[in-house]
Every structure is written in C-alpha cells, then in structure tokens.
Amino acid sequence: MATVLSVSGSPSRTSRTARLLRHVVDARLTAAGHTVLPLDVRTLPAEALLAGDTSDPALARALELFARADGVVVGTPVYKAAYSGLLKALLDVLPQYALAGKAVLPLATGGSTAHVLAIDYALRPVLSSMGAGHIVQGWFVLDRHILVREDGTTTLDGDTGALLGPVVDAFAQALVRGPVLAAAS
C-alpha cells in the first residue's frame, strides 16, 4: 500500500480542517491499508519556516516527509478566497518539484460557499506547478458540516460524507495506480 502525507495548513489548534483531514484519513485511507503520516504545519518553528531555513531539524523532517510520500492530502481553511498563509509558507520552502509523480487530494474548509472555487483558482495551480503527477478532484466543506461529538470524534453533517467519499476513493485509486511521471518544464 501507499504512504500518504496528510498536511494541515490551519493555524488553529481547534481546527476543523485538521478534524476533516483526520476523518478522511481514518475513515478511508488508513482503513484501506495505506500508511498515513500527519503534518500540522502550525507545529513547525515559525522563524525557520518564514526564513526558509531547511537546515532546521523540524523543517528538514517536513521536507523528508514530502519526499517519502506517494500521495499528499492537503487541507486548508480558506481565508480571503485563498488557501492559508501558513500553507503558503510551507509550499514556498519545498523544492520546485516536491510533488513530482505524487497523487494529490486538495481539501478546503470555510464558512461560506462563496469560497468553493479557492481550490481550483488558488490551490490547484500551485500544486500543479510543483509537478503533482495527478491532482484529483478537490473538495470544499463548510465549517458547519464538520461536527464534533461529545466523545471528541468527528462526523460530517448532511450529505457531506456521502459526497466526499467518492472524491477520497478517487485519490485512493490514484495511489494504487502508482507514481505518475510529471513532465518537467
């Protein structure tokens, strides 16, 4: 099975984006036998991240996780119709073709459907420029559809889970097909 890097680009400790990622990972990817490596960008040292200091051990480890992964699930809250600045800072320090040959699943969360196009107009072009072998259909989830139960587990409200399932399954299928060679420009 494949190794998947789950990247949360949320700056919040109580992030619905991180909860969505864990839900997707647990319900679909880990259950299917894939190894999932979590990366919460907010835990990286801010000074090293903003300075692009890849010699920092934590940042070097993050880059190593990208190199090891067969696929990457990128989750971000949407702010001002774009992915988070925290995620941007991480993407800026990665090598130009850090996603070469990898399947990528972009996920976004936000408070309004007005932000639904942030995946295709803001995030997808950046992921593509980084050489992603296959960017599957991304998915936007309204914050209010990510529910936290009393026991701390996460559920998805309404049709969200049913609609998200096939998107995650398409990503899992892209992982099974193996690495895709991206054309270098």
MIROBA-595075 format. One record per residue (C-alpha): chain; residue number from 1; x, y, z negated; residue in three letters. Coordinates in nm, 2 decimals, decimal comma. Layout:
MIRO:A:NUM:X:Y:Z:Ala
...
This chain:
MIRO:A:1:0,00:0,00:0,00:Met
MIRO:A:2:0,10:0,36:0,03:Ala
MIRO:A:3:0,24:0,62:-0,21:Thr
MIRO:A:4:0,03:0,93:-0,23:Val
MIRO:A:5:0,13:1,26:-0,38:Leu
MIRO:A:6:-0,17:1,44:-0,54:Ser
MIRO:A:7:-0,09:1,82:-0,56:Val
MIRO:A:8:-0,30:2,05:-0,77:Ser
MIRO:A:9:-0,24:2,41:-0,67:Gly
MIRO:A:10:-0,46:2,55:-0,95:Ser
MIRO:A:11:-0,31:2,78:-1,21:Pro
MIRO:A:12:-0,58:2,69:-1,47:Ser
MIRO:A:13:-0,53:2,44:-1,75:Arg
MIRO:A:14:-0,90:2,36:-1,73:Thr
MIRO:A:15:-0,90:2,33:-1,35:Ser
MIRO:A:16:-1,20:2,19:-1,17:Arg
MIRO:A:17:-0,96:2,15:-0,87:Thr
MIRO:A:18:-0,74:1,92:-1,08:Ala
MIRO:A:19:-1,05:1,73:-1,20:Arg
MIRO:A:20:-1,17:1,69:-0,84:Leu
MIRO:A:21:-0,82:1,55:-0,74:Leu
MIRO:A:22:-0,82:1,30:-1,04:Arg
MIRO:A:23:-1,17:1,19:-0,95:His
MIRO:A:24:-1,07:1,13:-0,58:Val
MIRO:A:25:-0,75:0,95:-0,69:Val
MIRO:A:26:-0,92:0,73:-0,95:Asp
MIRO:A:27:-1,24:0,65:-0,76:Ala
MIRO:A:28:-1,09:0,59:-0,41:Arg
MIRO:A:29:-0,72:0,58:-0,38:Leu
MIRO:A:30:-0,59:0,40:-0,69:Thr
MIRO:A:31:-0,89:0,17:-0,67:Ala
MIRO:A:32:-0,78:0,08:-0,32:Ala
MIRO:A:33:-0,43:-0,01:-0,44:Gly
MIRO:A:34:-0,24:0,30:-0,35:His
MIRO:A:35:0,02:0,44:-0,59:Thr
MIRO:A:36:-0,06:0,80:-0,67:Val
MIRO:A:37:0,19:1,05:-0,81:Leu
MIRO:A:38:0,04:1,36:-0,96:Pro
MIRO:A:39:0,20:1,70:-0,93:Leu
MIRO:A:40:0,04:2,00:-1,11:Asp
MIRO:A:41:0,22:2,30:-0,96:Val
MIRO:A:42:0,14:2,51:-1,26:Arg
MIRO:A:43:0,37:2,29:-1,47:Thr
MIRO:A:44:0,68:2,39:-1,26:Leu
MIRO:A:45:0,90:2,66:-1,40:Pro
MIRO:A:46:0,77:2,99:-1,26:Ala
MIRO:A:47:1,11:3,15:-1,24:Glu
MIRO:A:48:1,26:2,87:-1,04:Ala
MIRO:A:49:0,95:2,84:-0,82:Leu
MIRO:A:50:0,94:3,21:-0,73:Leu
MIRO:A:51:1,31:3,23:-0,68:Ala
MIRO:A:52:1,31:2,91:-0,46:Gly
MIRO:A:53:1,57:2,76:-0,69:Asp
MIRO:A:54:1,57:2,40:-0,57:Thr
MIRO:A:55:1,86:2,32:-0,79:Ser
MIRO:A:56:1,62:2,34:-1,09:Asp
MIRO:A:57:1,56:1,98:-1,20:Pro
MIRO:A:58:1,18:2,02:-1,21:Ala
MIRO:A:59:1,16:2,18:-0,87:Leu
MIRO:A:60:1,41:1,92:-0,73:Ala
MIRO:A:61:1,19:1,65:-0,86:Arg
MIRO:A:62:0,88:1,80:-0,69:Ala
MIRO:A:63:1,07:1,80:-0,36:Leu
MIRO:A:64:1,17:1,44:-0,42:Glu
MIRO:A:65:0,80:1,35:-0,47:Leu
MIRO:A:66:0,71:1,50:-0,13:Phe
MIRO:A:67:0,99:1,31:0,03:Ala
MIRO:A:68:0,88:0,98:-0,12:Arg
MIRO:A:69:0,51:1,02:-0,04:Ala
MIRO:A:70:0,34:0,85:0,26:Asp
MIRO:A:71:0,05:1,08:0,22:Gly
MIRO:A:72:-0,04:1,40:0,03:Val
MIRO:A:73:-0,37:1,52:-0,11:Val
MIRO:A:74:-0,35:1,90:-0,15:Val
MIRO:A:75:-0,61:2,06:-0,38:Gly
MIRO:A:76:-0,65:2,43:-0,43:Thr
MIRO:A:77:-0,90:2,67:-0,56:Pro
MIRO:A:78:-1,00:2,94:-0,31:Val
MIRO:A:79:-0,91:3,30:-0,41:Tyr
MIRO:A:80:-0,99:3,59:-0,17:Lys
MIRO:A:81:-1,07:3,34:0,11:Ala
MIRO:A:82:-0,73:3,16:0,09:Ala
MIRO:A:83:-0,55:2,89:-0,10:Tyr
MIRO:A:84:-0,39:2,98:-0,43:Ser
MIRO:A:85:-0,07:3,19:-0,45:Gly
MIRO:A:86:0,07:2,92:-0,68:Leu
MIRO:A:87:0,03:2,66:-0,40:Leu
MIRO:A:88:0,18:2,91:-0,15:Lys
MIRO:A:89:0,49:2,95:-0,37:Ala
MIRO:A:90:0,54:2,57:-0,37:Leu
MIRO:A:91:0,48:2,54:0,01:Leu
MIRO:A:92:0,74:2,82:0,06:Asp
MIRO:A:93:1,02:2,63:-0,11:Val
MIRO:A:94:0,96:2,30:0,07:Leu
MIRO:A:95:1,17:2,21:0,37:Pro
MIRO:A:96:1,01:2,32:0,70:Gln
MIRO:A:97:0,91:1,97:0,79:Tyr
MIRO:A:98:0,84:1,83:0,45:Ala
MIRO:A:99:0,51:1,68:0,57:Leu
MIRO:A:100:0,65:1,52:0,88:Ala
MIRO:A:101:0,49:1,19:0,95:Gly
MIRO:A:102:0,26:1,21:0,65:Lys
MIRO:A:103:-0,12:1,19:0,63:Ala
MIRO:A:104:-0,26:1,49:0,45:Val
MIRO:A:105:-0,60:1,55:0,29:Leu
MIRO:A:106:-0,68:1,91:0,21:Pro
MIRO:A:107:-0,94:1,98:-0,06:Leu
MIRO:A:108:-1,06:2,31:-0,19:Ala
MIRO:A:109:-1,29:2,43:-0,46:Thr
MIRO:A:110:-1,47:2,76:-0,50:Gly
MIRO:A:111:-1,76:2,94:-0,64:Gly
MIRO:A:112:-1,94:3,02:-0,31:Ser
MIRO:A:113:-1,99:2,86:0,03:Thr
MIRO:A:114:-1,85:3,18:0,17:Ala
MIRO:A:115:-1,51:3,03:0,12:His
MIRO:A:116:-1,57:2,70:0,30:Val
MIRO:A:117:-1,36:2,80:0,60:Leu
MIRO:A:118:-1,05:2,86:0,39:Ala
MIRO:A:119:-0,93:2,51:0,45:Ile
MIRO:A:120:-0,94:2,54:0,83:Asp
MIRO:A:121:-0,83:2,90:0,87:Tyr
MIRO:A:122:-0,58:2,94:0,58:Ala
MIRO:A:123:-0,45:2,60:0,46:Leu
MIRO:A:124:-0,46:2,37:0,77:Arg
MIRO:A:125:-0,23:2,59:0,99:Pro
MIRO:A:126:0,04:2,59:0,71:Val
MIRO:A:127:0,02:2,22:0,66:Leu
MIRO:A:128:0,04:2,17:1,04:Ser
MIRO:A:129:0,34:2,39:1,07:Ser
MIRO:A:130:0,51:2,17:0,81:Met
MIRO:A:131:0,49:1,88:1,05:Gly
MIRO:A:132:0,20:1,69:0,90:Ala
MIRO:A:133:0,15:1,37:1,10:Gly
MIRO:A:134:-0,22:1,36:1,05:His
MIRO:A:135:-0,44:1,62:0,87:Ile
MIRO:A:136:-0,77:1,45:0,81:Val
MIRO:A:137:-1,09:1,65:0,78:Gln
MIRO:A:138:-1,07:1,86:0,47:Gly
MIRO:A:139:-1,35:1,92:0,22:Trp
MIRO:A:140:-1,47:2,21:0,02:Phe
MIRO:A:141:-1,65:2,15:-0,31:Val
MIRO:A:142:-1,85:2,41:-0,50:Leu
MIRO:A:143:-1,72:2,45:-0,86:Asp
MIRO:A:144:-2,07:2,39:-1,00:Arg
MIRO:A:145:-2,08:2,05:-0,84:His
MIRO:A:146:-1,78:1,93:-1,04:Ile
MIRO:A:147:-1,93:1,82:-1,37:Leu
MIRO:A:148:-1,75:1,72:-1,69:Val
MIRO:A:149:-1,93:1,46:-1,91:Arg
MIRO:A:150:-1,92:1,47:-2,29:Glu
MIRO:A:151:-1,65:1,19:-2,28:Asp
MIRO:A:152:-1,43:1,41:-2,06:Gly
MIRO:A:153:-1,48:1,22:-1,74:Thr
MIRO:A:154:-1,56:1,40:-1,42:Thr
MIRO:A:155:-1,86:1,34:-1,19:Thr
MIRO:A:156:-1,97:1,51:-0,87:Leu
MIRO:A:157:-2,32:1,66:-0,86:Asp
MIRO:A:158:-2,58:1,60:-0,59:Gly
MIRO:A:159:-2,47:1,47:-0,26:Asp
MIRO:A:160:-2,11:1,59:-0,31:Thr
MIRO:A:161:-1,97:1,24:-0,39:Gly
MIRO:A:162:-2,16:1,08:-0,11:Ala
MIRO:A:163:-2,03:1,34:0,14:Leu
MIRO:A:164:-1,67:1,34:0,01:Leu
MIRO:A:165:-1,64:0,96:0,01:Gly
MIRO:A:166:-1,61:0,92:0,39:Pro
MIRO:A:167:-1,35:1,20:0,40:Val
MIRO:A:168:-1,13:1,03:0,14:Val
MIRO:A:169:-1,19:0,70:0,32:Asp
MIRO:A:170:-1,06:0,85:0,65:Ala
MIRO:A:171:-0,75:0,96:0,46:Phe
MIRO:A:172:-0,70:0,61:0,32:Ala
MIRO:A:173:-0,73:0,47:0,67:Gln
MIRO:A:174:-0,47:0,72:0,80:Ala
MIRO:A:175:-0,24:0,59:0,52:Leu
MIRO:A:176:-0,29:0,23:0,63:Val
MIRO:A:177:-0,20:0,31:0,99:Arg
MIRO:A:178:0,14:0,42:0,87:Gly
MIRO:A:179:0,37:0,71:0,94:Pro
MIRO:A:180:0,29:0,93:1,24:Val
MIRO:A:181:0,58:1,10:1,41:Leu
MIRO:A:182:0,52:1,47:1,45:Ala
MIRO:A:183:0,67:1,64:1,74:Ala
MIRO:A:184:0,95:1,88:1,62:Ala
MIRO:A:185:0,93:2,22:1,79:Ser
